[in-house]
Amino acid sequence: MYSIEMAYARMRELQDLANRSRAHQPADSRRTAAKIRIPRAKKR
């Protein structure tokens, strides 16, 4: 049986993994990625 505790533990595991992978990226690459994004069309 899959319990809430197991699901929560798995969620924490994935969160830690995501944070670790994000920490390895240099900050400037994240900034340039934000610049590359296509600006939204202005609302009339």
Secondary structure, DSSP 8 states (H G I E B T S, - for coil): ---HHHHHHHHHHHHHHHHHHHHTS-HHHHHHHHHHS-------
